Amino acid sequence: MVIYVAPPRGKLEKIAFNDWLIHYGHEPVWMDLRRRVKGPLLLCGGADLGKDPDRDSREYKWIKQAIDGGHPIIGVCRGMQILNQYFGGSVKTLPNPSKVSPVYM
């Protein structure tokens, strides 16, 4: 199955996602500015939202294309955050866990 992939930030992450998809029999199609989403879309991890406005804008465009085409979307890490934001949710930076006392319930 062809999977349209919004590229992650780093070279090693791209290699890992590429190998993972191929291992499970998928054909990754790496998105760029000229390409349109014509099937399932995978949004990879990377820098926090807002740190790369160009990437945020491209991924919003690709999410819209996937939705308009009726294609499934999966978000990994940052990809899930941008999907949440796209649909009106919010993303908050949590304090560093090493500096916060644990809460037990």
C-alpha positions in Angstrom: 0.0 0.0 0.0 1.2 3.5 -0.8 1.6 5.7 2.3 2.1 9.4 1.9 4.6 10.6 4.5 5.2 14.1 5.9 8.9 13.9 6.5 10.3 14.0 10.0 13.0 16.6 10.8 16.1 14.4 11.0 17.8 12.2 8.4 18.0 9.2 10.8 14.2 9.5 11.6 13.5 9.5 7.9 15.5 6.3 7.4 13.8 4.7 10.4 10.3 5.5 9.1 11.2 4.4 5.6 12.6 1.1 6.7 9.6 0.5 9.0 7.1 1.1 6.3 9.0 -1.0 3.7 9.4 -3.8 6.3 5.6 -4.0 6.6 5.1 -4.0 2.8 4.2 -0.4 2.3 5.5 2.0 -0.3 6.4 5.4 1.3 5.9 8.4 -0.8 7.7 11.4 0.8 5.7 14.6 0.6 7.1 17.8 -0.7 5.6 21.1 -1.8 4.6 19.8 -5.3 3.0 16.5 -4.2 -0.6 16.0 -3.3 -2.0 13.5 -0.8 -3.7 10.7 -2.7 -3.9 8.0 0.0 -3.3 7.4 3.7 -1.1 10.1 5.3 1.5 9.6 8.0 2.6 12.6 10.0 5.9 12.0 11.7 7.5 13.4 14.8 9.9 16.3 15.1 10.2 19.8 16.6 7.3 21.1 18.7 4.5 22.9 17.0 5.2 26.6 16.2 9.0 26.1 16.1 8.9 25.6 12.3 6.0 27.6 10.9 6.7 26.5 7.3 6.4 22.8 8.3 3.2 23.5 10.3 1.7 25.2 7.3 2.7 22.4 4.9 1.3 19.7 7.2 -2.0 21.7 7.7 -2.3 21.7 3.8 -1.6 17.9 3.6 -4.1 17.2 6.4 -6.8 19.1 4.5 -6.0 17.2 1.3 -6.2 13.9 3.1 -9.6 14.8 4.7 -11.0 16.2 1.4 -9.9 12.9 -0.3 -11.4 10.7 2.5 -8.0 9.2 3.3 -7.0 8.0 6.8 -4.4 10.0 8.8 -2.1 8.8 11.5 0.1 11.1 13.6 3.2 10.0 15.5 4.3 12.2 18.4 4.4 15.7 16.8 2.1 14.4 14.1 -0.6 13.7 16.7 -0.1 17.1 18.2 -0.7 18.9 14.8 -3.8 16.7 14.2 -5.1 17.7 17.7 -4.4 21.4 16.9 -6.0 21.2 13.4 -9.2 20.0 14.9 -9.3 22.7 17.5 -7.5 21.1 20.4 -4.6 22.7 22.3 -1.1 21.5 23.1 0.6 22.6 26.2 4.2 22.2 27.2 4.5 20.2 30.5 7.1 20.9 33.1 10.2 18.9 33.1 9.3 15.7 35.0 12.7 15.6 36.8 11.8 18.9 38.5 8.3 18.0 39.6 7.3 15.9 42.5 5.4 12.8 41.4 1.7 12.6 42.1 0.4 9.2 43.0 -3.3 8.2 42.8 
